[in-house]
């Protein structure tokens, strides 16, 4: 059974892999045998994660990549294949948040910045990875969504639109690339301790409300995403594609209001 989750010999690119959920997924995949490319902008943070993964006995490249620059995306994919031999797994994790502003006041600049970072970059990275995965005989693409992939969010139009777009992009790539033996899925974290969500936890009353709504009774940690990501990257999920997995402590199971 352990062989079903074995990633030995696989090469994975993790965008935004130098912190938070991205780092946890990169380390989790390395622990299961994958060699990793950490694609991110902050070179100091990237170097620390590269060192951490190499200490596990895996090869790891740190690539400075701005996901808003198509040339950086293409360079990252080409470097992965050139230096590590192939590309089998892509985790589109890079993202930014935007909240607290009603739709009518969102500027076009903000809209483009969020959409391009969260959605367009996943499209461009997947497009660049596709021929490399075809050459490798197949591959796995894991897009990192959000609860707002599934529901709307007041005061958060660009972010919720970008994450909802990732769900349909996931489904469409599944339809287009299924014959190429490429499985594409969406990983949906809920409330998780990350730099992006840090301002939320400053509000103790809101934090208490959120925890009360989660059956597990706690906020998620980045490491909680690693197991689901390994599953979606491994042979265990070879017949799983075009869907999503929620990692939310049971939040979307229903309404706790009557308990």
N, C-alpha and C positions, 0 to 999 in steps of 0.2 A: 504493500500500500504506500510506503514512503516514496517509492519511485514515481508515483503519480504526481508528487509535489517537488520532484527533483528538477532543479534548474541548471545543473552542471552542464557547461558547454554553451549556455545561452548568453547572449549579450543584450543588455537592457539600457536604454536611454531613459533617464528620469529628469524631466524639466523641473526647475525649481527644487532640485534634489539636495540642496545644501541646508535645508532647515524644515522644521515642522513636519507636515504629512509627507512631503517629498523625501526628506531624509529618512524617516521611519520606513518608508517603502523601499528605498534604495538599500538600506541596511538589511531589511528583512529578506529581500531577494538575494543579496550577497550571502546571507546565512544559509540559504538554500542552494548555493552553488553558482549563481549568476555572476558574470563580470559586468561592471557598471560604468556607465558614462553619466557623470553629474553635469548637467547643463544649466548654468545659472550665471547671474551677473556679478555677484559678490565673490571675488576670487579668494579672499581670506576665509570666508565661511566654507567655500567649496574645498579649499585645501585641507581643512580640518576633517571634512567628511571623507575625502579621498584617503587620508591617513587612517581613519577609523575602518574603512572598508578593506584597505590593504592589510591591516592587522588581522583581518579574518582569513587572510590567505587568498583573496580574490584580486584580480586585476581591476584597476579603477582609473578612469581618466576624468580629469576636471577640465571642462571646456567653458570658457567665457562665452555666454550666449544671451543675447537680447532677443526675446521671442517676438519682438516687434520688427526685427530685421530679418527678412527672408534669406539674405546671404549668410547670416549667422546660423540659421536653421539648417540650410543646405550643408554648410561647413561641418556642423555637429554630426549630421548623419554620415557624411563622407568620412570624417575622422574616426567614427566608431567602427566603420567597416575596414578602413585602412589599418588602424592600430590594433583592433581586437578581432578582426577577421570576418565579422558578420553583424547582422542586426536582426534580433528575434523578438524583442519586446520593446514597446514604446509606452511610457507613462506620461500622458499630457497633464501635468500637475500645476504648472505655472498659472498663477492667477492673482488678481487684486480685487479688493472690495470697494464698494461705494454704498453709502447708506445715509439715511437721515435727511434726504432731500426729495420733495415731492416731484412727480414726473414733470410738471409744468415749468420747473425752474432748472432742470438738468440741461447743461450746456452741450452743444454738439461735440466740443472737445472732450468732455468727460465721457459722453456716450461712446465715441470712437476709441478712447483709451481703454475703457473697460471691455468693450466688445472685442477689440483687436487682441488684447492680452489674454482674455479668457477663452475666446471662441475661435477667432481667426488663426491664432497661433497653433491651436490643436489641428485645425484643418491643414495648415501648411506643413506642420511636422509630419502628420499622417501621410500627406501626399508625397513628401520627400522620402518617407520610410517605405512606402508601398513597393517600389521596384526592388529594394534591398530584401524585403521580406519574401517577395515572390522568388527571388534568386535563392533564398535560404530554404525554400520549400514550404513557407508559411510563417505565421507570426501572431503576436498578440498585441492589441492596442487597448490600453486602459485609460479612459478619460476620467478625470476627477470632477465630479459634479458637486451638488449641494442639495439640501432639502428644497432649495429654490429652483432646482431642475424640475420639480414635481408640482410646486404650488407657487403662487405669486407672493410678492413681498412689498408691502406699502413702503414708499420712500426709498425704493431700491430698484428702480426700473432697469438701469443698464446691467447690474449684476444678475438679477433674476432672469432677464432676457438672455444673457450670455450663457447662463447655466442651463436654462431650458433648451437653448439652441444646441448645447452639447448632447442632450438626450436624443434629439432628432438626427444630429450628425452621426451619433453612434449607430442608430438604426439604419441610416442610409448607407454608411460605409459597410455595414454588415451585409446589406443587400448587394452592394456593388462588388465586394471583395470576398464573399463567402466561397466562391469557386476557386479562389487563390489560397484557400486554407488559412485565411486570416480571420481570427475571432476578435470582435470589437465589443467592448462592454463599458458600462459606466459604473464607477464606484461612487456611492452617495454618502458622504459623511454628514452627520448632523452636528450639533454643537460640540466643538473640539477645542482644546487648549492650543491655540497657535498665536503667532504674532498678530495675525489679522483680526482675531476675535478678542484680543487682550482688552480693548476698551470696554467690551461688554461686561467683563468680570469686575470692573471697577464699581459697577452698580450692584451693590450687595442684594438689594431687594429683587432686582431682575434675575440675578444669578440664582437666588433661592427659588424663585418661581420656575425657572427653567429646570433646575434639578428636580423639583417636585413633579414636573410633568414627565420626566424620564423614568420608566420603570426600573432601570438599573440603579437609579439613585445617585448618579454622578455625571459629570461632564466627561466626554470622551478625551482620550489622549491620542497623539499621533500614532503611537505604536498599535493602537486598536485597529488601524487600517491595514497594517502589514500582512496579517494572515489572509484577509480577503484578497489583497493584491497578489500575493503569492499563488493563491488558488486560481485567480484569473490569468496569471502568467504561465501556469503549469499545464502539463498534459491532463490533469484532472478536470480541466474546463474545456476540453477540445470540442465538446458538443454544446457549449454555452456561448451564445453570441446574440448581440442586439438587445440586450436587456440590462438591468441595473441591479446592484446589490446595495442595500442600505446598511450602514454601520452606524446605528443610532441608539443603542441601548434599549430598543423597544419603543422609541418615541412614537413611531408611526403606526403602532399596533392599534391605537384607539384612544378614546377620551378617558382620562383618569378621574374625571370630575365626579363620578358616582362612587368612587372607592373611599 
